Amino acid sequence: MKKYQNFEARDFIQDESFRHWVRDPAGSQALFWQEYLTMHPEQEYVIRQARLFLEEIYAHYAEPVPQAEVQLELEKLRERVVVQPLRRLRVFTWVRWAAVLLIVAGLGWWIWPEKPVTPEPASLHWALKTNPGKEPVTVLLPDGSVVTLEKNSRLWYPVQFPKDKRAVQLYGDAFFDITKDPNHPFVVYTSELSTKVLGTSFWIYARPQTQKTVVQVRSGRVGVRVRTSTAVPTILNPQEQLTYDKRLDRLDKITLVKKRAVFREQTFDNAPVPRVLAELQRQFGVKINYNAEQLRNCSINTSFKEENLQERLSAICQAIGATYQVKGGQVFIQSDGCTP
């Protein structure tokens, strides 16, 4: 990380790892750059400049510009050399000429990187969970927090959280049910926002193509801020929603009238525990390991409404005198069985 500490905007623009991160905010470079920003807030301004430049180029040039168009733009540029202040609302014109000059100068290759970049070494080992299907997928984090990942979404998280912080990177939509730990705040990074909590549950909708990021709080309190801003975080309470519009650079906070259901209700009447566990596994998409022979005489009567996966597992285990633990993203149940 040390090599970036003296970088200016132009240096970041020419850095291959940085360009891949801008082009794919949730790709292989995401967590490295999120961690770097966290450790070096003093460079947020120059990094924002570099991101703005690259984002505008990528937005208007999804693929390499044909040589004929390069020549045409070059002729136009020679005929009208106009120096204008760089303004956000007129950045397209400036970027168009900048991109042409880069291509003509033989530097256009870096605008469309094709080969993957190997992430720089980091102190943490990260895991990536994707949900290409239509149904939500449950992710069990190493601290016991539960994330419900919606379709076409991705979540990067450490295999083991460090002692000083808990942080993940989200691309897409997810519901977070965070284990309380006052000494270790939990932070969710998206391409535009950082959401910081101690122990709470909330939704985040963060699909870059919509140009909007939404945070909805179900329980507890959440602090949200724009990642490139130094302003005090906006505090959200239960049933409050914050929307960030990237195009307008604006935050809108509202109170939600209708409470949204999180999990599907379940009712079990003298149901065999193996069947109950199989239903939980199907609903939450998490592998639940247990000895079916030991549990064959166990049955329960219960109903679930707002409870998350861990709360449901705790209720089941308490009813039959069992215990469970989460390891490697899977659930392992230990039981001595039940008396017939």
Buried (B, 14 or more C-beta within 10 A) or exposed (E): EEEBEEBEBEBBBEBEBBBBBBBBBBBBBBBBBBBBBBEBEEBBEBBBBBBBBBBBBBEEBEEEBEEEEBEEBBEEBEEEEEEEEEEEEEBEEBBBBBBBBBBBEEEBEEBBBEEEBEBEEEEBEBBBBBBEEEEBBBBBBBBBBBBBBBEBBBBBBBEEBEEEEBBBBBBBBBBBBBBBBEEBBBBBBBBBBBBBBBBBBBBBBBBBEEEBBBBBBBBBBBBBBBBBBEEEBBEBEBBBBBBBBBEEEEBEEEEEEEEEEBBEEBEBEEBBBBEBBBBBBEBBBBEBEBEEEBBBEBBBEBEBEEBBBBBBBBBBBEBBEBEBEBEEBEBBBEBEBBEE
